[in-house]
Amino acid sequence: MPTDTSAPIVSMRHISMQFPGVLANDDVSLDIRKGEVFALVGENGAGKSTLMNILYGMNTPSQGEVYIKGEKITDFSPSQAIAHGVGMVHQHFMLVPSFTVAQNIVLSSEPRKGIFYDFKEACRITEHLVEEYGLKVHPTDRVCDISVGLQQRVEILKTFYRGADVLILDEPTAVLTPQETDELFQVIRSIVREKQMTVIIITHKLYEVMAISDRVGVMRQGHLVDVCRTQDVNERILASMMVGKEVLLDALDRSECTDQEVALSVDHLEVLDNRSLPAVRGLSLSVRKGEILGIAGIEGNGQSELIEAITGMRAVQGGHVYVLGQETTGWKPGKIRKLGLAHVPEDRLSTGVSGQADITENLIVGKESLPRFSIARIHMKKQPMRAYAQEKFNAFDIRGAGVDTRVGSLSGGNMQKVVVAREFSFDSTVLIISQPTRGVDIGAMDFIHKQIMDKRNHGCAILLVSADLDELYRLSDRLVTIYEGQITGTFTPGSIPKTEISYYMTGGRKEEAQ
Amino acid sequence: MKRRERMEYLLSLLVSVLLAFLLGGIIMAATGHSPLDGYGALFTGAFGNQRAIGNTLYKSFQLCMTGLATAVASQGGIFNVGGEGQMYLGALASCWLGAVLSGHSPFLVIPLCLLAAIIAGALYALIPALLKIKLHISEVITTILMNSIAIYFCTYMANGPLKTSEKGVSQGTASLDKVFQFSKLIKGSNLTESVFLIAIISVLVWYLMSRTTTGYRMKLTGQNQRFAVFAGLNASTLGILGMLISGAMCGMLGMFECFGLQTRFKPDFSNEFYFDGMLVAMIMRYRPLGTILMSFFFGILKIGAITMQSKTGISSELILIVQSIIIFFMAAEEGILQNLRRRRAARMAQTVITKGGGEG
């Protein structure tokens, strides 16, 4: 345990980072001491990765200064950070899949023999690093043939080869099995103890913070809320710090829900993720008309796959989906939509809109062959389309130059309003809504919440996925927590404090919570 | 905003064209020719007499057809580099059928030949479309390779199994009846009756692309396929449709060339002019109306260059240089504009921070 008086190895002073429309870091000051394991926790979008990307030189902060080993960083670039001994392992690995382990490790400063690449030396270097740090990999294996856990070791060894003594790990355990996680933690402990390295670990999982870190910093909405010694806190305290105080918004009008008819149900659903690993594991739920069912969970626990499977955008491996009493398992999105389902997707830019098309074109999808907008379903009547778009443009308070504006040039909030305006205009009984207000300012957020509540009061069945607990608490009639593709609990928002629910989201079990 | 972008684009297009001509002029001067004479000859070569005008018009229509063929496939999200092969197959199929049906009424034979050209071109375009959609194989690679297959296949057929028995013809299929052939509109020029068909097809394709619900759905698919699927459109079908139309257009153009200018299928009927049209479409970002208009500009360049070379001795390759420079500038234009926009955005972000920092 380092002493409090030692000079910080990394010092970030008054860092602010402005992205278009989002202030990702707001006046953050943070000191990291030599030889400690520092955990950085916070909800999605709290600014953890942004802050560490600045330290690694990937982003130049809008304001503030960074000192590494007492030296001020003037030129923000990864090569500068590496020169100062900072290494980072990203969530998504940056390896060349067709290269061998050794080739990847020495990449960018390869050993040479004359003008030739010295493969043998590369392998020797790798073996030496493996021995020194106890991270077992085989130098001549190709990266595409080895497991994700081993790939991560290659990433870590790569930073060591480049002389890193400050190692940043961005959600390193997200891709690991529990056993691989244990091994990683052993390695972290040993390099800190024996090599006097400093490790910064970004994570969502609070038990990992408790298991590995000396100190922990909590981020929320771009601010560094607090930094504490890990031994002074517990998971519950951390959870409440992450969630923070409620944003004060007017209460929403919620009419009494009398309809008991189930509009959407999912029965023992099994879905795979993009890597063909189980993402949704035998999950069942049902939503009644006039009810909002909120799904609370840390991102990457199967929510995206669940939504995609329900809406027909991802193959279902097992189980059933019923929309309005009709089994829709394996149907295409268009067919499910016709039955009466609308979908606000989590990623608006890649899924929810066509950025190159204008607002009118984005609002009219799905209605283009109505008699109102076309002659004989073929010839488009452009004037009525524009008029319709203008009407929605005004009603949803979309701010842009006009309905001819390309959607790609709108801010996140306005783009989201375009998506919501379209999806809420179909008279669908079932609404699947994912991250409706991510990256959206508070005014637009309140507006979108009112629209959602209005739909509920008119008898829609709404399935709501959000990383924002405040949002879930404000809107949901019922809440379920999801962890690793399974539902870990069902609650009513009034009956459980946020601190407790975030405990279930991070893998807590009911027995321990009591 | 969209309108402003379009204006920005037209402006930069104009600047590119002017700069390209300027650079072309400098090269002429540097190689000891008068740029004025050179461009003068280019102009008279394109418009100097009836024959020149006819040739220029025909070239323009030809580019228009191939350009729109590229554009319509791209609108559905598939980049058709295989028009040349589709054109060869369309030409061979129609010429073969035309020769077989020798002696019948042209009112029966020509529509049947047109149908044969459409089917041959469309089916040949269907293969790379299916490979792309079902197996995610890049259409750029498959279409380029399939060009060679089609061209060599047709060459083989014209030299072998389908070779004419007429004396004095070194290669090619049996000749078409005189009544089947498209007659010349201007004597001595390449302008044949087929331009009326091209004009009708072009208007139809323009209409499909910019005024119909199908064209609109194709556009969304091409812009963001995931969005198209999400919105319930049948993205695969729309992509295939674009390729089918594109292939059919190429097939028909192959027929027009052979029925109008060659009297039979000859393996050398095309000097890769599909790619000229493809470039026109790329410069105009696959917009149908822009492609049609730009075809005429490039038609003038192409035909004028021939006279320029013969009259002034300036190599017609110079026009290729001018053409390449225009394309070069247009390709860079996107990057330059984006760069400018990004800087503008960064400046705005900076102002937000200094003015209202800490409000988020």
Interface residues (C-beta under 8 A of the other chain):
Chain A: S16 Q18 F19 P20 V22 L23 D26 D27 S62 Q63 Q221 G222 T311 M313 K332 P333 G334 K335 I336 R337 K338 H343 P345 S350 T351 G352 V353 S354 G355 Q356 A357 D358 E361 V365 G366 E368 S369 S374 R377 I378 H379 M380 G400 A401 G402 D404 T405 R406 S409
Chain B: M1 K2 R3 E5 R211 T212 T213 T214 Y216 R217 K219 L220 Q223 N224 R226 F227 A228 V229 F230 A231 G232 L233 N234 A345 M348 A349 Q350 V352 I353 G357 G358 E359 G360
